[in-house]
Amino acid sequence: MTGFELRIGKRRTGFVVVPDTKWPGMYRVRAPDGGLSDVVNLSRAKDAAVCLACPRGLGGSAVAHWDSRETDTEGPPMRYSDPPATMVAASPLNERVA
């Protein structure tokens, strides 16, 4: 995964939340000038990016959107081991006797 890019409304802010290279599961905020923030978890990194992009708050009807820049190099997180169950024929006890 390469990161999450912050948009406010339709405008790109230039702030991107990227995974830390040393600590798995931790993230940094990359500013438009290339500077990096301290290491934090994902939710705090996203919150920090919004605060850096809009120091006075979003205000009005502005909404923050995250464009995920993921590259799926692995398979799905879960493998299906068995096919779904099939219907079993009705039992002779349930059939009408003629």
Backbone as JSON, one array per atom type, in Angstrom:
{
  "sequence": "MTGFELRIGKRRTGFVVVPDTKWPGMYRVRAPDGGLSDVVNLSRAKDAAVCLACPRGLGGSAVAHWDSRETDTEGPPMRYSDPPATMVAASPLNERVA",
  "N": [[0.85, -1.17, 0.0], [0.55, 2.22, -0.77], [-0.44, 4.55, 0.38], [-2.79, 7.02, 1.71], [-4.51, 9.56, 0.23], [-5.46, 12.84, 1.03], [-8.44, 14.56, 0.33], [-10.37, 17.5, 0.22], [-13.58, 18.13, -0.15], [-13.7, 18.49, -3.56], [-11.13, 19.14, -3.9], [-7.66, 18.49, -3.99], [-5.39, 18.15, -1.34], [-2.7, 17.65, -1.02], [-1.65, 16.42, 1.16], [-0.65, 13.29, 2.39], [-1.25, 10.18, 3.89], [1.01, 7.86, 4.9], [2.38, 4.52, 5.22], [4.67, 3.69, 7.84], [8.12, 2.98, 7.35], [9.69, 1.53, 9.09], [8.21, 0.66, 11.37], [5.69, -1.63, 11.49], [2.2, -1.27, 10.88], [2.05, 1.32, 11.72], [1.88, 4.85, 10.96], [2.65, 7.82, 9.0], [2.29, 11.33, 8.32], [2.66, 12.76, 5.22], [3.64, 15.83, 4.14], [2.83, 18.42, 1.67], [5.28, 19.63, 1.01], [7.05, 17.59, 1.34], [7.87, 16.94, 3.88], [7.8, 14.85, 6.85], [5.61, 13.6, 9.38], [5.6, 12.71, 12.93], [5.56, 9.25, 14.06], [2.48, 7.61, 14.15], [-0.73, 6.0, 14.9], [-3.13, 4.82, 12.4], [-5.69, 6.16, 12.49], [-5.11, 8.47, 13.98], [-3.2, 9.62, 12.34], [-4.7, 10.26, 10.06], [-6.47, 12.12, 11.19], [-4.63, 14.09, 11.98], [-3.69, 14.9, 9.46], [-5.96, 16.14, 8.38], [-6.22, 18.26, 10.21], [-3.82, 19.64, 9.7], [-4.2, 20.38, 7.04], [-6.46, 21.98, 7.15], [-6.33, 24.28, 9.27], [-8.18, 25.87, 10.63], [-10.38, 24.31, 10.86], [-12.88, 22.27, 9.18], [-15.43, 23.35, 8.55], [-18.56, 24.77, 7.33], [-19.96, 23.07, 4.56], [-17.91, 21.42, 3.86], [-16.24, 18.37, 3.25], [-14.1, 15.79, 4.26], [-12.31, 13.53, 2.26], [-10.84, 10.36, 1.57], [-8.56, 9.16, -0.65], [-7.69, 6.05, -1.41], [-4.65, 4.59, -2.08], [-4.05, 1.82, -2.9], [-2.28, -1.15, -3.65], [-3.0, -4.24, -4.54], [-1.23, -6.82, -3.76], [-1.37, -9.24, -2.63], [-3.44, -12.18, -2.18], [-7.01, -12.64, -1.61], [-8.18, -11.9, 1.76], [-9.25, -14.14, 2.92], [-9.58, -17.56, 2.3], [-11.7, -19.62, 0.45], [-12.56, -22.75, 1.5], [-14.3, -24.93, 1.16], [-16.86, -25.88, -1.17], [-20.16, -24.39, -1.41], [-22.87, -25.88, 0.43], [-24.97, -28.47, -0.95], [-28.32, -29.14, -2.04], [-30.13, -31.7, -0.43], [-31.73, -34.73, -1.31], [-35.22, -35.25, -0.73], [-36.43, -36.89, 2.2], [-37.7, -40.26, 2.39], [-39.62, -40.49, 4.34], [-40.95, -38.11, 4.45], [-42.44, -38.02, 2.16], [-45.54, -38.42, 0.41], [-47.62, -41.21, 0.75], [-48.97, -43.27, -1.71]],
  "CA": [[0.0, 0.0, 0.0], [1.37, 3.42, -0.84], [-0.94, 5.6, 1.24], [-4.13, 7.58, 1.59], [-4.42, 10.97, -0.11], [-6.58, 13.63, 1.57], [-9.15, 15.55, -0.47], [-11.44, 18.23, 0.92], [-14.5, 18.36, -1.26], [-13.07, 17.96, -4.78], [-9.77, 19.7, -3.95], [-6.57, 17.71, -3.41], [-4.65, 18.97, -0.41], [-1.28, 17.36, -1.07], [-1.27, 15.63, 2.33], [-0.82, 11.85, 2.17], [-0.91, 9.33, 5.03], [1.81, 6.74, 4.37], [2.86, 3.6, 6.26], [6.05, 3.87, 8.27], [8.97, 1.94, 6.8], [10.31, 0.74, 10.15], [7.24, 0.11, 12.31], [4.46, -2.08, 10.82], [0.95, -0.84, 11.5], [2.15, 2.73, 12.11], [1.79, 5.72, 9.79], [3.14, 9.2, 9.07], [1.65, 12.26, 7.38], [3.61, 13.42, 4.32], [3.15, 17.15, 3.75], [3.11, 18.73, 0.26], [6.69, 19.97, 0.83], [7.84, 16.38, 1.52], [8.15, 16.68, 5.29], [7.07, 13.74, 7.47], [5.22, 13.76, 10.78], [6.0, 11.62, 13.81], [4.87, 7.98, 13.84], [1.23, 7.47, 14.89], [-1.6, 4.99, 14.3], [-3.81, 5.29, 11.19], [-6.76, 7.14, 12.75], [-4.49, 9.73, 14.41], [-2.54, 10.2, 11.17], [-5.74, 10.88, 9.23], [-6.94, 13.31, 11.9], [-3.57, 15.1, 11.89], [-3.66, 15.43, 8.09], [-7.08, 17.09, 8.24], [-5.88, 19.45, 10.99], [-2.76, 20.37, 9.0], [-4.74, 20.93, 5.8], [-7.46, 23.0, 7.5], [-6.08, 24.62, 10.67], [-9.36, 26.48, 11.24], [-11.48, 23.36, 10.79], [-13.49, 22.11, 7.86], [-16.45, 24.39, 8.41], [-19.54, 24.69, 6.25], [-20.34, 21.75, 4.05], [-16.71, 20.73, 3.4], [-16.13, 17.0, 3.73], [-12.8, 15.19, 3.97], [-12.35, 12.24, 1.58], [-9.54, 9.71, 1.49], [-8.34, 8.32, -1.83], [-6.77, 4.98, -1.05], [-3.74, 4.19, -3.15], [-3.64, 0.47, -2.55], [-1.94, -2.11, -4.69], [-3.29, -5.55, -3.97], [-0.25, -7.8, -4.2], [-1.72, -10.52, -2.02], [-4.76, -12.69, -2.5], [-8.04, -12.19, -0.68], [-7.8, -12.19, 3.13], [-9.8, -15.42, 3.36], [-9.7, -18.51, 1.2], [-12.85, -20.51, 0.6], [-12.04, -24.1, 1.47], [-15.3, -25.89, 0.7], [-17.95, -25.28, -1.94], [-21.38, -24.32, -0.63], [-23.62, -27.14, 0.56], [-25.97, -28.7, -1.97], [-29.61, -29.62, -1.53], [-30.21, -33.15, -0.27], [-33.04, -35.23, -1.73], [-36.19, -35.38, 0.36], [-36.46, -38.18, 2.86], [-38.9, -41.01, 2.07], [-40.62, -40.3, 5.4], [-41.68, -36.89, 4.19], [-43.22, -38.13, 0.93], [-46.88, -38.97, 0.57], [-47.78, -42.6, 0.31], [-50.13, -43.31, -2.59]],
  "C": [[0.9, 1.23, 0.0], [0.81, 4.56, -0.03], [-2.36, 6.01, 0.96], [-3.98, 9.07, 1.34], [-5.66, 11.71, 0.37], [-7.11, 14.59, 0.53], [-10.18, 16.22, 0.41], [-12.38, 18.7, -0.17], [-13.9, 17.71, -2.5], [-11.6, 18.39, -4.89], [-8.76, 18.77, -3.29], [-5.74, 18.63, -2.53], [-3.14, 18.77, -0.51], [-0.79, 16.57, 0.14], [-1.6, 14.17, 2.08], [-0.41, 11.13, 3.46], [-0.23, 8.09, 4.47], [2.24, 5.82, 5.5], [4.33, 3.87, 6.59], [6.89, 2.71, 7.77], [9.56, 1.03, 7.87], [9.31, 0.01, 11.04], [5.97, -0.31, 11.58], [3.22, -1.66, 11.59], [0.97, 0.6, 11.97], [2.28, 3.58, 10.85], [2.39, 7.08, 10.08], [2.34, 10.03, 8.08], [2.76, 12.89, 6.55], [2.97, 14.72, 3.84], [3.48, 17.42, 2.28], [4.58, 19.08, 0.01], [7.62, 18.78, 1.05], [8.18, 16.04, 2.95], [7.28, 15.57, 5.85], [6.77, 14.05, 8.93], [5.85, 12.67, 11.63], [5.17, 10.38, 13.51], [3.64, 7.92, 14.74], [0.4, 6.35, 14.26], [-2.41, 5.64, 13.16], [-4.85, 6.36, 11.48], [-6.18, 8.47, 13.19], [-3.78, 10.41, 13.24], [-3.55, 10.9, 10.26], [-6.26, 12.16, 9.87], [-5.9, 14.43, 11.82], [-3.5, 15.71, 10.5], [-4.78, 16.44, 7.87], [-6.77, 18.37, 9.0], [-4.79, 20.29, 10.32], [-3.29, 21.04, 7.74], [-5.71, 22.08, 6.07], [-7.28, 23.4, 8.96], [-7.26, 25.27, 11.37], [-10.57, 25.56, 11.21], [-12.07, 23.3, 9.4], [-14.53, 23.17, 7.6], [-17.39, 24.16, 7.26], [-19.87, 23.27, 5.85], [-19.13, 20.97, 3.53], [-16.62, 19.35, 4.05], [-14.76, 16.46, 3.32], [-13.01, 13.81, 3.34], [-10.94, 11.67, 1.53], [-9.49, 8.84, 0.25], [-7.29, 7.3, -1.46], [-5.94, 4.6, -2.26], [-3.21, 2.81, -2.82], [-3.28, -0.32, -3.79], [-2.06, -3.48, -4.07], [-2.31, -6.57, -4.52], [-0.54, -9.18, -3.64], [-3.09, -10.94, -2.48], [-5.79, -12.15, -1.53], [-7.67, -12.6, 0.75], [-8.29, -13.55, 3.62], [-9.96, -16.32, 2.15], [-10.9, -19.4, 1.47], [-12.36, -21.94, 0.45], [-13.03, -25.12, 0.92], [-16.34, -25.18, -0.16], [-19.2, -25.23, -1.07], [-22.13, -25.65, -0.63], [-24.67, -27.25, -0.53], [-27.24, -29.23, -1.33], [-29.6, -31.15, -1.5], [-31.61, -33.58, -0.67], [-33.94, -35.42, -0.5], [-36.19, -36.79, 0.92], [-37.74, -38.92, 2.5], [-39.99, -40.84, 3.14], [-41.47, -39.08, 5.16], [-42.54, -36.96, 2.95], [-44.58, -38.75, 1.22], [-46.91, -40.41, 0.06], [-49.05, -42.65, -0.51], [-51.02, -44.49, -2.3]]
}
